[in-house]
Amino acid sequence: MKLLKTKIKRFAEVVEVAGKPEVYTPWQKPSQDRRFQSQIKNHRVMTIQESETGVEFGIAGFKERKGARYLVFPKSLKRFEERRIVGINWKLTK
């Protein structure tokens, strides 16, 4: 029997693998921020958004959304692509 990969990961697991993230505040358009664009290309950005029920969850990668927050990790999040990151703990950020 083949085990299915889960599409959900806990935020603490991501921090354990990719390091403590920094909160990114876009003071200009993200497309004009060269440093942030570099982080996106290196798969180090996570988008945090709220579901309809008000629960926060993350997605590896940059998704420009109204009300979204962004975290930049010291290591790549490529292994977490296409997974929903739950259990966002803001105490685990810098």
Backbone bond lengths (Angstrom), bond angles and torsions (degrees), N, CA, C in turn:
res aa  C-N    CA-C-N  psi(-1)  N-CA   C-N-CA  omega(-1)  CA-C   N-CA-C  phi
1 M - - - 1.449 - - 1.526 109.30 -
2 K 1.293 116.25 129.37 1.462 122.07 -178.31 1.529 110.28 -89.33
3 L 1.321 116.89 130.39 1.460 120.68 178.38 1.523 110.03 -80.58
4 L 1.308 115.90 136.81 1.462 120.86 177.86 1.522 110.05 -84.28
5 K 1.322 115.65 138.65 1.465 119.29 175.04 1.517 108.57 -72.27
6 T 1.300 116.50 133.74 1.453 119.85 178.32 1.525 110.20 -73.99
7 K 1.315 115.66 144.19 1.463 121.14 179.85 1.525 110.88 -92.54
8 I 1.329 117.48 3.67 1.459 122.22 -179.10 1.526 108.93 -120.86
9 K 1.322 115.51 135.53 1.470 121.78 174.87 1.520 108.44 -130.10
10 R 1.304 115.77 151.63 1.467 120.44 177.15 1.524 109.71 -86.48
11 F 1.314 115.53 145.80 1.456 121.92 -178.88 1.520 111.39 -58.47
12 A 1.323 117.41 -39.46 1.469 121.42 -179.80 1.533 110.92 -60.35
13 E 1.340 117.93 -35.50 1.465 121.40 178.08 1.524 110.82 -66.62
14 V 1.335 115.44 -39.97 1.463 120.22 179.33 1.523 109.82 -64.32
15 V 1.335 117.69 -44.41 1.463 122.15 179.50 1.526 110.16 -62.64
16 E 1.314 116.96 -38.42 1.469 121.29 179.00 1.534 111.36 -61.42
17 V 1.316 117.00 -38.65 1.463 122.18 -177.72 1.535 112.51 -85.30
18 A 1.343 116.55 -44.10 1.468 120.73 -171.64 1.520 114.30 -102.38
19 G 1.324 119.32 -3.18 1.455 122.12 179.19 1.522 113.05 90.25
20 K 1.344 115.26 171.67 1.463 121.24 -179.27 1.527 109.96 -72.37
21 P 1.332 116.77 126.12 1.465 119.00 -179.56 1.525 112.70 -84.79
22 E 1.321 114.42 161.71 1.462 122.01 171.45 1.518 107.44 -107.44
23 V 1.323 116.27 143.78 1.454 120.68 175.56 1.525 107.70 -76.10
24 Y 1.327 116.72 130.71 1.462 121.72 178.86 1.524 108.38 -102.89
25 T 1.317 116.37 125.37 1.455 121.87 175.93 1.523 108.22 -109.50
26 P 1.335 117.55 115.40 1.467 119.86 -178.75 1.537 111.51 -76.32
27 W 1.323 116.10 106.62 1.462 121.28 177.77 1.528 110.76 -88.99
28 Q 1.315 115.71 -12.45 1.459 121.86 175.41 1.523 106.84 -139.34
29 K 1.325 116.85 176.60 1.459 118.89 177.93 1.528 108.89 -61.03
30 P 1.329 117.43 131.33 1.470 119.43 -179.86 1.530 113.12 -54.01
31 S 1.317 117.59 -31.75 1.466 120.64 179.97 1.529 112.39 -67.45
32 Q 1.335 117.03 -19.11 1.463 121.18 -180.00 1.531 113.19 -98.93
33 D 1.315 116.81 -6.29 1.463 121.94 -179.68 1.533 108.78 -91.83
34 R 1.315 117.39 101.14 1.461 122.18 -174.52 1.527 112.72 -61.48
35 R 1.326 117.07 -41.23 1.468 120.51 179.99 1.528 110.65 -63.64
36 F 1.331 116.57 -43.86 1.459 120.64 179.86 1.531 110.75 -65.71
37 Q 1.316 117.30 -39.50 1.469 121.08 177.73 1.533 110.50 -60.71
38 S 1.322 116.23 -38.31 1.463 120.91 177.53 1.528 110.43 -63.15
39 Q 1.335 116.36 -41.37 1.472 120.95 179.11 1.529 110.96 -64.98
40 I 1.331 116.75 -37.94 1.468 121.31 178.00 1.526 109.49 -63.23
41 K 1.325 116.48 -47.27 1.468 121.00 -178.90 1.529 112.37 -62.86
42 N 1.323 116.78 -29.92 1.466 121.53 179.62 1.536 112.75 -90.36
43 H 1.335 116.71 11.56 1.475 123.34 176.49 1.524 112.41 58.91
44 R 1.324 116.94 42.97 1.470 120.18 -178.30 1.526 113.56 -111.70
45 V 1.327 117.38 7.55 1.462 121.24 -175.70 1.527 110.38 -108.24
46 M 1.338 114.61 139.03 1.464 121.46 173.73 1.519 107.95 -123.01
47 T 1.326 115.85 135.57 1.456 121.97 176.05 1.525 107.89 -97.39
48 I 1.332 116.54 128.77 1.465 122.39 177.41 1.518 106.96 -108.53
49 Q 1.323 115.88 126.77 1.463 119.95 178.55 1.517 109.58 -138.92
50 E 1.327 115.75 169.71 1.463 120.72 179.68 1.514 109.97 -103.59
51 S 1.329 115.68 143.10 1.459 120.26 174.15 1.533 108.17 -80.72
52 E 1.310 116.49 176.75 1.471 120.90 179.19 1.523 111.60 -62.10
53 T 1.331 117.07 -25.94 1.462 121.15 -179.87 1.526 112.58 -86.52
54 G 1.335 117.25 -1.60 1.452 120.96 178.16 1.515 115.10 91.04
55 V 1.329 117.73 5.24 1.459 121.99 179.80 1.529 109.24 -88.12
56 E 1.326 116.72 132.85 1.463 121.12 179.19 1.523 111.01 -80.12
57 F 1.334 114.78 142.87 1.454 120.84 173.85 1.517 108.08 -148.37
58 G 1.324 115.97 160.32 1.451 121.01 -178.05 1.508 112.62 -116.79
59 I 1.334 114.31 157.70 1.456 122.77 175.25 1.522 106.50 -133.44
60 A 1.327 117.08 128.95 1.465 120.13 177.00 1.519 107.77 -66.62
61 G 1.320 116.12 127.36 1.457 121.30 -178.54 1.513 111.36 113.86
62 F 1.318 115.22 169.78 1.463 121.86 -178.43 1.518 109.52 -98.41
63 K 1.323 115.88 119.63 1.459 122.99 174.93 1.525 106.33 -125.32
64 E 1.324 116.25 110.37 1.461 119.44 -178.62 1.521 108.90 -74.66
65 R 1.329 115.76 111.15 1.448 122.62 -177.99 1.525 109.12 -137.31
66 K 1.312 115.61 149.30 1.459 120.59 176.26 1.526 108.70 -67.50
67 G 1.320 116.82 129.14 1.456 121.64 178.92 1.518 114.92 82.01
68 A 1.318 117.92 1.27 1.464 120.67 -179.77 1.524 110.24 -77.07
69 R 1.324 116.08 153.94 1.466 122.92 172.97 1.515 107.08 -117.37
70 Y 1.324 115.72 157.31 1.457 119.85 -176.06 1.518 110.59 -128.36
71 L 1.330 115.74 139.04 1.455 122.65 175.79 1.520 108.18 -119.07
72 V 1.342 116.22 140.14 1.460 121.96 176.91 1.528 107.44 -114.19
73 F 1.326 115.94 122.74 1.462 122.96 -177.45 1.524 110.74 -98.67
74 P 1.337 117.49 152.33 1.470 120.55 178.29 1.537 113.09 -70.59
75 K 1.343 117.78 -23.62 1.470 121.69 179.84 1.532 109.84 -122.78
76 S 1.314 115.34 164.70 1.465 122.52 -177.25 1.529 113.07 -63.53
77 L 1.326 114.98 144.67 1.467 122.69 176.08 1.529 111.23 -105.03
78 K 1.301 116.52 13.30 1.470 121.06 -175.03 1.531 112.15 -53.66
79 R 1.312 118.73 -38.69 1.468 120.98 -179.30 1.524 112.99 -68.33
80 F 1.346 117.61 -12.99 1.467 121.27 -179.93 1.524 112.96 -102.87
81 E 1.338 117.44 6.33 1.461 120.15 178.91 1.520 109.56 -61.15
82 E 1.322 115.11 146.60 1.466 123.46 179.03 1.525 112.61 63.95
83 R 1.319 115.69 26.27 1.455 121.11 174.43 1.526 108.69 -124.33
84 R 1.305 115.27 147.99 1.466 121.32 175.87 1.520 106.38 -91.68
85 I 1.330 116.58 127.83 1.468 122.00 -179.05 1.530 107.58 -100.32
86 V 1.314 116.43 119.47 1.465 121.40 -176.78 1.528 110.09 -116.04
87 G 1.324 115.17 170.37 1.463 120.05 178.01 1.519 111.91 72.10
88 I 1.333 117.30 42.12 1.468 121.48 -178.38 1.528 108.44 -62.19
89 N 1.319 115.74 121.53 1.468 122.58 179.78 1.524 107.32 -118.54
90 W 1.329 116.42 104.51 1.460 121.20 -175.59 1.528 111.61 -67.02
91 K 1.326 118.23 -16.00 1.474 121.10 177.46 1.538 111.22 -70.44
92 L 1.333 116.54 -17.87 1.467 120.46 179.72 1.533 112.68 -88.35
93 T 1.339 117.53 6.90 1.465 121.04 176.89 1.523 109.65 -101.55
94 K 1.329 114.93 162.43 1.474 119.77 178.27 1.503 110.32 -79.32
